[in-house]
Amino acid sequence: MRHPDEVYAEESVDTVRLPRAQAGSSPQHLLATLLGEYLDSSDADLPSTAVIALLREFGISESSARAALSRLVKRGLIARRGDARPPVYHLTPQAIAKHRSRMQHFLNFGARPPQWTGDWVLVSFSIPSSGQALRHAVRRSLSALRFVGLYDSVWIRPGSDAAPVRQALDELLQHVEDARWSVMHVRFDEESGPHGPASAYDLAALAADYSRFVEQYAELREAARNGRVDPVAALVARTSAMDSWCKFADSDPDLPQHLLPQPWPRQQARDTFLDIHTALGALAQARLVEVVTPYWPDAVSWVTHFRASSDPARPEPVRATPTGPPSQADPNRSPH
């Protein structure tokens, strides 16, 4: 008979698919965020009971926690280890690599202006009138790759890397009769004018979102900087700030300064996030260990947390281990 915590999935997983961020964060997205932030080794044995206890801190029910585990197995983020009851899981090596890359992106985003060359990738496509669902799929895929619609079937993205969008369009359209598409490298004569690429972005809305972020977390930032946040609150508060900041890092097109309205509030939002993330890191780690240790006695040897480097010449994330001071992340070293 199947154990109530048990999750089945195919053992071979070629790709790792991270859950998409949603308003309010689904349990699977929340769990992926927590695992990426606080567990940095595929050698750690993670009991399902510990996961249930951890998600309970965020108001997630036991049934929803089990469902989140199941979905992350199917996405290739975690896999079952052995036949223990209750089940024990571990992060896959692919997930570890993905998490480290994502954490570096989140913690470094906005640290310095992009090196602007004036290059854009432009995509133009034509799909038969009967392919409405396919047209929506193409637009979703382009949006996920941070393209934006300049006109109905003309989409752009700053930079010069066209490989991901070529692959996405080939997968979606190569077998569709009468579908046509082109991927081009372009430069605009008038970048910031009403007919230039900057007009495709709702920069006023993005600036307002950054300002709301600053306002929303102002009180927490002040409390964190003054040591007035206890560990119980730190774990949930730090995760909330991280989740909110991740949405910016994934959606902001990171345009050059001359295309942005002034003043541009991203730096203030970044400073707010980093103050909270850095000040609450050790407290959140301690709370997580406290919550899961009754179900996972070895937790203190494995739970860790990332933080941004204070050295601008070395912007990569560093890890703080439970047994020592923060140190630069070593991809070949486990946390114990």
C-alpha positions, -999 to +999 in steps of 0.1 A: +000+000+000+012+035-008+023+056+021+003+088+024+034+110+020+048+090-009+053+106-043+059+087-075+075+100-107+097+088-135+133+085-124+148+099-155+145+137-157+163+155-186+154+190-177+146+210-146+115+232-148+111+258-120+076+267-111+064+300-124+060+328-098+023+336-091+006+363-071+004+349-035+030+322-044+017+287-049+029+261-025+052+245-051+067+279-060+072+287-023+089+253-017+112+258-047+121+292-033+129+278+001+149+249-012+169+271-035+177+296-007+184+273+022+196+239+009+227+237-013+236+200-016+222+170-033+237+148-006+212+160+020+184+136+029+152+156+032+123+138+049+088+147+037+078+153+073+103+181+075+089+197+043+054+196+058+066+212+090+085+239+070+055+248+048+033+249+079+052+280+089+037+297+059+001+285+065+003+257+040-017+226+048-003+191+049-022+180+018-009+210-001+026+204+011+025+168-002+011+181-035+040+206-038+065+178-032+048+157-059+050+186-084+086+193-077+095+157-083+077+158-117+096+190-125+130+174-117+139+196-088+138+167-062+139+129-063+132+102-039+160+085-020+155+048-012+123+033+001+121+049+036+087+055+051+079+084+054+097+091+021+130+109+020+140+132-009+170+150-022+177+179-045+189+167-079+223+179-091+205+197-120+184+216-095+215+226-074+231+241-105+198+259-115+193+272-079+229+286-077+225+303-111+191+318-101+204+330-067+233+347-084+209+364-108+185+375-081+213+389-058+233+406-085+203+420-105+205+458-106+240+459-092+254+478-122+240+492-154+241+468-184+269+471-209+249+486-237+259+480-273+227+492-289+218+456-301+183+442-300+169+408-309+137+411-330+112+383-337+085+385-363+060+356-368+030+348-389+006+320-378-025+309-398-058+325-386-070+291-373-040+289-349-053+312-321-042+289-293-008+285-309-005+323-312-011+326-275+015+299-268+041+317-288+033+350-270+036+332-236+069+317-246+083+351-258+071+367-226+089+341-206+121+349-225+116+386-216+105+397-250+079+424-253+055+432-282+065+462-303+037+455-327+012+427-329+036+400-343+069+419-338+086+413-305+119+426-292+144+421-264+176+441-256+209+423-262+222+400-288+216+364-276+191+349-300+197+312-293+169+306-267+142+323-288+153+304-319+150+271-300+116+281-286+101+291-319+115+259-336+099+237-310+065+255-313+062+262-350+084+239-370+056+214-377+029+240-382+018+243-418+020+279-432+037+292-400+066+316-407+090+334-384+122+353-384+148+361-358+169+392-365+196+413-348+187+450-352+196+485-341+171+514-339+178+548-352+156+564-326+157+542-294+138+565-270+113+581-294+076+573-296+083+548-324+114+533-308+118+502-287+114+520-254+078+527-263+070+490-261+076+489-223+052+502-196+081+518-176+058+540-156+040+509-142+073+492-135+086+523-116+054+524-096+058+487-087+094+495-075+081+524-054+054+502-039+080+476-030+100+502-012+070+514+007+057+479+015+090+468+031+102+501+046+091+491+081+106+457+079+138+471+065+141+495+095+134+467+120+159+444+103+186+470+104+180+477+140+178+440+151+141+441+160+130+410+140+129+377+158+137+344+141+101+333+140+092+364+119+125+364+100+120+333+080+086+343+066+095+380+062+128+373+044+111+348+020+084+373+012+109+400+003+129+375-018+098+363-036+088+399-044+123+409-056+125+378-078+095+390-098+114+422-106+146+403-115+126+381-139+105+409-155+125+441-156+141+443-191+172+460-176+172+488-202+201+512-204+199+544-184+191+567-213+159+548-220+146+550-184+124+577-169+141+597-141+143+593-113+143+555-116+135+538-082+152+504-088+183+512-068+162+521-038+142+489-041+174+469-045+189+485-013+157+477+006+157+441-005+194+436+002+192+452+037+164+428+046+179+397+029+213+402+045+202+412+080+177+384+084+197+356+068+211+339+099+179+344+118+158+328+091+183+299+088+181+294+126+143+293+125+142+268+097+166+245+115+144+248+147+112+240+127+125+209+109+150+194+134+123+173+152+117+155+118+152+159+104+179+156+132+207+163+107+192+196+095+218+218+112+245+202+091+228+209+058+207+241+061+224+272+049+216+305+033+228+327+005+237+364+008+250+390-016+287+398-014+296+433+000+326+434-023+315+450-056+345+434-074+331+400-063+293+401-068+287+364-068+266+350-039+283+337-008+270+311+016+268+313+053+272+278+070+258+269+104+293+262+118+313+292+106+313+327+090+300+334+055+323+321+028+323+323-010+301+297-025+321+267-037+302+245-062+322+215-053+318+217-015+289+205+006+278+226+035+292+203+062 
